[in-house]
Amino acid sequence: MSIVKAENVIYSYKRKDDETEETKPVSALAGVSLDASEGEFIAVLGHNGSGKSTFAKQLNALLVPDEGTVFIDGMDTKEDKYTLDIRKTAGMVFQNPDNQMVASVVEEEVGFGPENMGVPTEEIWERVERALSSVGMYAYRESNPSRLSGGQKQRIAIAGILAMEPKCIVLDEPTAMLDPKGRIDVLEVLHKMNKEQGVTIIFITHNMEEVTGADRIFVMDKGKIVMNGTPREVFSKVEELRDLKLDVPKVTKLAHELKKRGVILPDGILTSDELAEALKHYQNTPV
Amino acid sequence: MELKTQNLVYEYDSGTDYAKRALDGVDITIGKNEFIGLIGHTGSGKSTLIQHLNGLLKATEGQVLWNGRDIYSAGFDRRELRGHVGLVFQYPEYQLFETTVLKDVCFGPKNRGLSEEDAICRAREALTLTGIDEKYYESSPFDLSGGQKRRVAIAGVLAMQPEILILDEPTAGLDPGGRDEILGRVAGIQRETGSTVILVSHSMDDIAEYVDRIIVIDKGCIAFDDVPVRVFSHVEELEKMGLSAPQITYVMHTLKNAGFNVDTDAITVKEAVDSIMGQIRPHF
């Protein structure tokens, strides 16, 4: 069953010229189709301005298509009557955790969403406890969010979404401002939610190392999907990705450079263990 | 040119129950034409430290010496220091405000009393160094792409011709292409102008690729101050500080454990390729 289904989505921002007062459309999405099944971990890559964030906003009806259709769990985002249900189904987490905090106590921050949805008080507390435990922040439930690190704040933001029990979470560069430990912690939480609770993840990032564990990667350019496949398939295309202002994980790049020097290796090596395994046949032929 | 800190201490909420030391006795010396990486987890004191280096914050204890002169002493012009030590904040493009790219970059030099002509001359030079084509000079900075905006903002600081250029996470939020463009330009500036660059970054891979010296700050203290190879050999300590080694270093450790006699000091793809090629004989 597909939880996210985008069919040929076209969208333009309307920009007003300061002098002539004329509005003219600036194309951001030029026919995007993407289908995500329930429980999938989907990564979206693309250079700045490729349309990733505009697409993300289509997924919880912050924006609706000019043409084409987005269905979230079968609900058409263009129909107003579904807007609230769509936002309960697909929660969003943005880049800067500081812009997403509203309360002065972690528990209240996480409880804000479900309370706003009209969840009974008793159940709110249960949800808050579950959400905080699953992001590993239960010990901080009485802290002030502003005193936490970037990675901790981002995990609180994720818990706030989790407490609304969405089927799908859309994250727009949630790790961009985090230090290495913060990145690792956020990534772990996402994979855990995906595996244990079956939450569908749509994860946008510029960091290639973060998406090797995704089920599928979609690559955007000029408002279109230009590549789509498993991490191994996508990261086999080292040169094409570079032309799209993207990159591959360092280990993939290393394997690619070794191949250019005549070393026999398969395409799309994603982990150092894979590289060690693939180099084994050279081990008995020391120089 | 020398910028030096001696036993630098900075305390937030001094004298209250919430008093917290963001810097706790920092001693560093920054010399001419260095390329330095400054790393530390969120809240380690990096940003507090760089704001002391150009006199934006005043230390609770200790000294900052510019060419041997105490910047807190009476008669020292801290505004002038900011011309020598240029600081590019995170997301500097949010500070663009002028109607054209050229005007925006001219603002700093003009503000320091340079003539229109001299300011334009410096702005052109700075924009060339950051790779902004002349055809954009009369464009609104807001019409540019994210990476271009950021390079215009960096040019604004460069136009002051600082001897030390400090960049606080200049690649945050940029795609890999934009990241390589900015860091490549910054490396060019360091080489060509003879200035010193201090790069604050959360990307160990970028740090490994570009800098000659790494300063690691943890809990307000300097944990390491050394060449990259030696700093990144402390993998466990770095991880305990919420940091990491470059990706390539981990790959080399895996290969070593799998029985390959490779160099675990390699921190860049190029070094790793050389080391691995030395250990295997391709079947041509």
Boltz contact constraints between the chains, C-beta under 6 A:
constraints:
  - contact:
      token1: [A, 47]
      token2: [B, 175]
      max_distance: 6.0
  - contact:
      token1: [A, 47]
      token2: [B, 177]
      max_distance: 6.0
  - contact:
      token1: [A, 48]
      token2: [B, 146]
      max_distance: 6.0
  - contact:
      token1: [A, 48]
      token2: [B, 175]
      max_distance: 6.0
  - contact:
      token1: [A, 48]
      token2: [B, 178]
      max_distance: 6.0
  - contact:
      token1: [A, 49]
      token2: [B, 145]
      max_distance: 6.0
  - contact:
      token1: [A, 149]
      token2: [B, 42]
      max_distance: 6.0
  - contact:
      token1: [A, 149]
      token2: [B, 43]
      max_distance: 6.0
  - contact:
      token1: [A, 150]
      token2: [B, 42]
      max_distance: 6.0
  - contact:
      token1: [A, 176]
      token2: [B, 172]
      max_distance: 6.0
  - contact:
      token1: [A, 176]
      token2: [B, 173]
      max_distance: 6.0
  - contact:
      token1: [A, 179]
      token2: [B, 41]
      max_distance: 6.0
  - contact:
      token1: [A, 179]
      token2: [B, 42]
      max_distance: 6.0
  - contact:
      token1: [A, 179]
      token2: [B, 202]
      max_distance: 6.0
  - contact:
      token1: [A, 179]
      token2: [B, 242]
      max_distance: 6.0
  - contact:
      token1: [A, 180]
      token2: [B, 243]
      max_distance: 6.0
  - contact:
      token1: [A, 180]
      token2: [B, 244]
      max_distance: 6.0
  - contact:
      token1: [A, 181]
      token2: [B, 41]
      max_distance: 6.0
  - contact:
      token1: [A, 181]
      token2: [B, 242]
      max_distance: 6.0
  - contact:
      token1: [A, 206]
      token2: [B, 175]
      max_distance: 6.0
  - contact:
      token1: [A, 245]
      token2: [B, 175]
      max_distance: 6.0
  - contact:
      token1: [A, 245]
      token2: [B, 177]
      max_distance: 6.0
  - contact:
      token1: [A, 246]
      token2: [B, 176]
      max_distance: 6.0
  - contact:
      token1: [A, 247]
      token2: [B, 176]
      max_distance: 6.0
  - contact:
      token1: [A, 250]
      token2: [B, 247]
      max_distance: 6.0
  - contact:
      token1: [A, 250]
      token2: [B, 248]
      max_distance: 6.0
  - contact:
      token1: [A, 251]
      token2: [B, 251]
      max_distance: 6.0
  - contact:
      token1: [A, 253]
      token2: [B, 269]
      max_distance: 6.0
  - contact:
      token1: [A, 254]
      token2: [B, 269]
      max_distance: 6.0
  - contact:
      token1: [A, 254]
      token2: [B, 272]
      max_distance: 6.0
  - contact:
      token1: [A, 257]
      token2: [B, 269]
      max_distance: 6.0
  - contact:
      token1: [A, 257]
      token2: [B, 273]
      max_distance: 6.0
  - contact:
      token1: [A, 261]
      token2: [B, 277]
      max_distance: 6.0
  - contact:
      token1: [A, 262]
      token2: [B, 282]
      max_distance: 6.0
  - contact:
      token1: [A, 262]
      token2: [B, 284]
      max_distance: 6.0
  - contact:
      token1: [A, 263]
      token2: [B, 282]
      max_distance: 6.0
  - contact:
      token1: [A, 272]
      token2: [B, 251]
      max_distance: 6.0
  - contact:
      token1: [A, 272]
      token2: [B, 254]
      max_distance: 6.0
  - contact:
      token1: [A, 276]
      token2: [B, 254]
      max_distance: 6.0
  - contact:
      token1: [A, 276]
      token2: [B, 255]
      max_distance: 6.0
  - contact:
      token1: [A, 276]
      token2: [B, 258]
      max_distance: 6.0
  - contact:
      token1: [A, 282]
      token2: [B, 280]
      max_distance: 6.0
  - contact:
      token1: [A, 285]
      token2: [B, 281]
      max_distance: 6.0
  - contact:
      token1: [A, 287]
      token2: [B, 281]
      max_distance: 6.0
